[in-house]
């Protein structure tokens, strides 16, 4: 049965991907198609879906720091948005009930607030997938979006704990005391796991057993446990490598999650009608995100991209409604309404995020009228000084290129990276590195690159290099451009867009290694 499920998911995902949309839309469509054909989710598929969500939260935790959640521009918009969105959806549903619309007439003030609370969340799964595909997890808007989502997850977990009557037992206190005390020993285990197959197994062990199962045993939500344990490892130098080792496992299991949404939804005319009406309210929810993040000193582009990333309904809404249905607070048909609405908003949000920079350029003048005059530290204007060579992406390749060039031309090369922590580490080592987003149209408007002669695009995601190249061309740059690629077809695309030289990392790494050895022998 699972073979049929995943085969259908592949076919639908492949078709959707050829349309330049995220494959997850195809996975959702596969679930609805299978449901229409009479199939239901199996226990194994549900287990895979739950494992995928748990690994996702663990991976999010690996990239989060507690101090990030404590920032005003994270927790304040998240808290205010939950309150305003809950009241918005509740008010809309009560208003529709006054008009006698089906399904809405059965709602009381309490149940409307409950469903409104479910619709106030945005999808963590969708946001992380979109940000990962675009290589924007470390961007300012990516960090803000993930921070808001984590705050929402915390609110959801608190609600679930209260609603289910789960009371943390004495083991919860023991966990909170023991985990920080055991961190040095756990860090040594992570170091000694090296880089092979033990590393992802280490992640599975701590995400599923220490995180999920131990927290469930202590009377706490297991998914919250996976998130907390992930955050425990976030300061470690191998946190990024651990997250990468789990990436393929997580992605495969999340296919099961998206399939299960469609397979569990009971499609009826009334449910579809109610879902479409609630989807029509989505723009107001997105506007709330924009206004609130802009209110707390985020730039217009950052606020817009954050809002687009969160422009959907959440799988947590399904969990909240499933619990409410089990307690007989709402009818089971509302599960289908939420599932359909979630799926539709995924389809809407996908092209919105793909074309987010283009949309921003078109409405930039209007949005900037309401932009705060003050800036967060990470969004201050960029100064290039006398740089003649710019390297975008200071990962392993970018850093290696920087070091090689700096040996002969130390005063003319500047590195650019999207990750603030990475920038700070490079600066501590004496490198001239600035923080900026190469895909940001504003970045190219705020700098004077007339003295720059060479630009090297060494960002890890191909889409980042393509987007930066488009912005670079639009800014009127006339110097030399080089870029890295992983595959020949990516090299061809970059060359068609005007890149003068491309470097295939996989194919040319061996020749570079041979040149290095030959040089040493000589």
N, C-alpha and C positions, 0 to 999 in steps of 0.2 A: 504493500500500500504506500509506504513512504517513498519507494522508488517512483511510483506514479506521481506523487505530490511534487517531488523535487525535479522530475523530468518536465512537468508542466510549468513549474516555476522557472526553469532554465529557458524554455521556449518563450514564455511571456516576457521574462526579463531581457532576453536577447533582442526581441522585437522592439521593446520600449527603448533599449539602449541605442539602437540604430536611429531612433528618433531624437537623440541627444537629450534624453531624460534619464534620471536615475533608475537603475534596474528595480529598485524596491517598489516602484509603481507597478511593474510587471508582476512582482511577487504577490502584491495585494490582489491584482486582477486574477491571478492564477487561483487564489483562495476562493474568490467569488465564483469563478467558473466551475471549480470542483464542487463547491457547495450546490450550485445550480444543477450539477450532474448527479446529485444525491449523496455525495461523500461528506463525511464528518471528520473532524480532527481526531487523531488517535492519541492514546496516552503517550506513546513515544514522541510524537510530534510536539505535544504539549511540554514534555520534559525538555526537548531540545530548545523550544521557545523560551522556557524559563531559564535554562542555562545560558542562552544568548543574552538575555536581559541582565542576568547576574554578572556575567563577564563584562558586559558593557559598562555597568556601574562601577565594577572594579577597575576597568581601564580608565574611566573618567576620574576616579579617585587618584590614580597614579599621576595624573596631570594637574591635580589641584593642591593648593596650599590653603590652610585654614585662614591665613591672613588675607587671602584674596576674597573670601566670602565676607570678611568683616569690613570690607570697604563700603563706604556709603553708597557709591553708585552701583553696587551690586544688590545689597540686601534691601535698600529702601525702595527702588523700583519694583523688585520682586514682591515685596510685602504689599505695597500699595496696589499693584496690578492684580494680585489675587483678590483683594477686597473689592476693587472697582469692577472687575470682570464678573465676579460672582453676583454682585448686585445688578449689573447690566443684563446678564442672561436670565436671572430670576425675574427681573422686571419685564423683559420681553416675553417670557413664557406666560406670566400672569396676564399680560395684556392680550396675548393670543387666546388665552382661555376665556377672556371676556367676550371675544368674538365667536366663541363656540367651536373653535377648530379641533378636529379629532386629536386625541391623545393629550392635548394640553388642558382640556376641561377637567381631567382627573387629578390635576396637580393642586396641592395645597401650598401655602407659603413655605412650609418646612421642606417639602419635596422639591419645590422649585429652587430653593436655595441650595439643596443638595446637588441637583443636576447642574445648576449654575456653577457650583464649586468644581464639578467634574469637567466642565467645559472651559474653566479658567486656565487649566494647565496647557502647556505646549509640549510637543513630543521630544523627549530626550533622544530616542533612537533616531528619529529623522534628522534632528539638528546635528548630532555627532556624525552621521553618515555624510550629510551635505558638507560639513566643515572639513571632514577628512578627505573627501573627494576633491575639494577645492584647495586643500592644503592650508586651511585658515584656522586650524585649531589654536595656534599661538598668536593670532592677530588680536587686536584690541577688541573688536566686535565679537570675535569667537570666544574670547575669555569672558566677556560680559554676558553673552548668551548662555554659555555653559554655567556660569555662576548663578544666573537667574534660574536656570533649570534645576540646579542642585538645590537651591532654596525651595523651589516648588516641590521637588522630591521629598525634602524634609517635611514640608507642610503635609504632603500626602501621607507619608509614613506616620506622622503624628495622628492624623485623622483615622487611618486604618487601625492604629493601635488602640485609640479610644473607642472606635466603633465596634471592634471585635472583643472589647473587654480584656485585651491582653495587658497584664500588669507585669512589668519587669520583676524578676525574682532576684534572689541574692547573688546569683551567678552573673547578672548584669553588672553589678558593682565590681565583682571580681574581674570581669573582662576589662572594664575601664581602668582598673588599677594595674592589671598584669600586662596588658599590651604595651604600654609605654615602658614598663620595666624590662620587658623581654625584647624590646626593639634592637639593642646592640647585638644580641645573639641572633635575632632574625636577619639582621643586616649581614652578619657573617655568613649565614646560610645562603643568602642571595649572592654574595660574592663568590662563594665556593661552588655555586651552581654553574658557573662559567657561561658558555655561550651555546651549548648544544641542546639536546632534547630535554635535559633536566630543567632548563629555564622555563619553558611553558608549563611543565608539570609542577614546578614551584608555584607558578601563577594559579593553576587549577587548585592546588592544595590549599593555598591561603584564601583564594576567592570563595571556594565552595565549602570547604570544611571549617577553616578557622573563621572565615567571614560569615557565610550564609548559615551553616548548621549550628555553629556555636552561638550566634546571636539568636537564632530561633529557639535554641535550648534555654537561653537566658530570658526568654519572653519578649524579645525584641524582633523587629522585622528583619528577615534574612537579607533582603536586598540592601537595606541600610547598612547592615554589617559588612557586606562586600564593598560598599562605597567607603566606609570608614577604614577598613583594612587597606584598601587601595591608597587612601590618603596617608596612611602610616608609612607607606613606601615612597611617597612622592618626593621627599627630599633626597633620596638615594640617587647616586650617579647612574645606576643601572635601571632606573624607573622607566625611561624611554625605551630601552632595549627590551625590557620585560613586556611593555605594552605592545611593541612590534611583534614579539614572539607569539602573542595571543591573538593577533589581528585576524589571521585567516580562520582560526577556530571560531572566533566571535562572529565574523561575517557569515560563516556557513550556518551557524546556529540561529542567527537572526533571520535568515531566510525562513526558518521554521516559525519564527514569531510572526512575520508578515503573512505567511500562509494561514496561520491559525486565526488571524483576525477575520479574514474572508470566510474561512470554513465555519466559524462560530456565529456568523451573523445570519439572522432570520430575515430575509428580504421580503417585506410586504409593502403594499402601496402606501399605507398610512405612515409606516416607518420611514420610507423614502421621502415622502412629502415633508414630514417633520424635520428630517435631516437637512433637506435642501433649505428650508426656512432658517434653521440655525446656522447653516453655512453662510447665509446672507448677512449674518451679524458679524462674521469674522473680521471684515475691514475695521469695525469699531474697536475690536480687541487689538488689532495691529496698531491702530492710531494711539491707543493707550500706551502700548510699548514705546512708540516713538516719543510721545510727549513726556513720559516719565523719565526715560533715559536722557533725553535732551535737557530736561529740567535739572538733572544732576551733572551738568557740564560736559557731556559727551558731544563730540562734533556731529554735524548734521549727517555726514556719511556713516559714521559709526552707529548712530542711532537708527538710521534707515536699514543698514545691513543687519543689525541686531534684530530689528523688528521683522524683517523678512525671514531670518533664520527661525524665528519663533511664530511664524504666521501659519499655524496649524493647530489642530486639537490633538490631544495626547492619548497614548495607550494607558496612561494612569487614569484617564477618565473612564476607560473600560473597567479597570480594576475597582474604582470607586463605585460605579454603577452595578457591577457584579455583586459587590458586597451589599449594596442597598437592596438589590433584587433578592438576594438570599435572606435578608432580614425582612423581606416583604414590605419595604418602605416605598418601592416603586414597582411597576409592572415589568415583567421580563422583556416586553417589547422595546423598552427604552435601551436595552443593551444593543439591539439592532440599530436604533437611531444613532447611538454614539459611534458604533463601528462604521456605519455608512458615512457619517459626518467626518470621522477621522480619515477615512480613505479618500473622500473627495478633497479634503483640505491638503492632503499629501500631494495629490495631483495638481492642485492649484499652486501650492508653495514651491514645487520643483522648478517649473520654468521661471517663476518669480526670482528664485535664488540664482538660477543660471544667468539671467539677464540683469542682475541687481546693479552692477556698475553702469550699464547702459541707461537704466531707469534713473539712476542718481544723476548722471550727466544732464539728462533732459529736464529734471526738476530742481537742479542744484540752486539756481538763483532764488527760486521761491523758498526752498528749505532754509537757505542760509540767512534769510531775513529773521528767522526765529532762533537762530543759533546763539548759544551762550557766548558772551565775550570772553569768559574765562576758560582756560584749558586744563585738562588733567596733565600731569607731568609727561605721561607717555604719548601725548598728542600735541606737544609743542612743535613749532616750526622746525624744519630740518635745515642744518647749515653744512655745506659741503667743503667750505674753505677753498683750498687750492687743488683739490683732487682732480687728477687727469684720468685715473682708472677707477671705475666703480665695480665692485663685485657684489651682486645680489644673491644672498643665501650663504650664510657663514657656517654651513655644516662641514662635513669632512672634506668634500671637494673644494668648497669655497675657501675654507681655512688653508688647505694645502696650496691653492693658487695664490692666496694672499701672502703666505710665507715665502713662496718662491719669488714672487715679484718684489716683495719688500727687501729681499737680500740685495737687490741692485737699485731699486727705486723706492726707498722707504717713505719718502715724503709726498708721493703723488698717488698712492693707492688708498682707497677707503672701502671698508666693508659695510654692507647694509643688511640688516636682518630684522625679521618681524617679531622675534621673541626677545622680550626685555631682559629676561634672565640670561639668555645667551649673550646678548650685547654686553651686559655687565661683566660676565666671565671673560670675554675677549678684551675688554678694557683693562681688567686687572692684569692681564698678560701683556699689556703695552700696545695692543693693536688699536688702530684708529677705526672704530666701528660705530655706526650710528643706527638707531632704531627707526625703521620706516616700513611701510607696506608698499611694495613695488606695484601692486595691482590697484592702488588707490589713485584715482584721477587727480585728487587734490595734491598728492605728493609731487606730481610732475608740474603742477602749477605753482607750488611753493618753493621750488628750487631753481637755481640758475645753473644749467649744465653746459653753458657755452664753452667752458674750459675743459670739459670732459672729452677725451679722445677715444677711449675704449670702455665699453660696458660688457661685463661678463655675467650672464644669467646662469646661476648655479643653484637654483632653488629645487627642492626635491620632487615637487609635483610638476608634471609637464604642463598642466593647465595654468599653473602660476607663471611659468616662463612665457607661455603664449599670451596670457593676459597682460603681463608686464611689457611684452614686446609691442602689443597694440597700443598701450598707453604711451610708450616711448616714441613710437612712430607719430602718434597724434601730437606729441609735444614738440615735434620738429627737430629731433636729434639727427645729426648728420654724420656722426662718427662711426667707428667699427663696433659691431655687435657679435659676441660669441655666446653660445649656449650649450648646455649639456642635454643629453637625451638618453633614454634607456633602450630605445628600439629604432631600427632604421626608418620606419614609417613616421616616427616622431621627428627624426632628423629632417626628413623630406618636408614635413609640414613647416618646420621652423625655417628652412631655407626658402620655401615658397613665400613665407611672410617677410623675408628680407634679411635674415641672419646671414652674416658673412661666413662664419665658420661654426661648425657644430662638432661636439665631442661625444661620441657614444661611449658611455661609461663602461658598459659591459664588454664591448668589443675591443676598446682601446686600452683598457686597464692592463691587459697582458703585455701589450707592446710598451706601455709606459714602464712597467716593471722590468722588462727586458732592457730598455734603455738605461734604467737606473743601474742594473747589474753590470752592463757593458761599461758604463761610465766609471764604476768602482774598479773594474778590472783594468781599465786603461790607466 
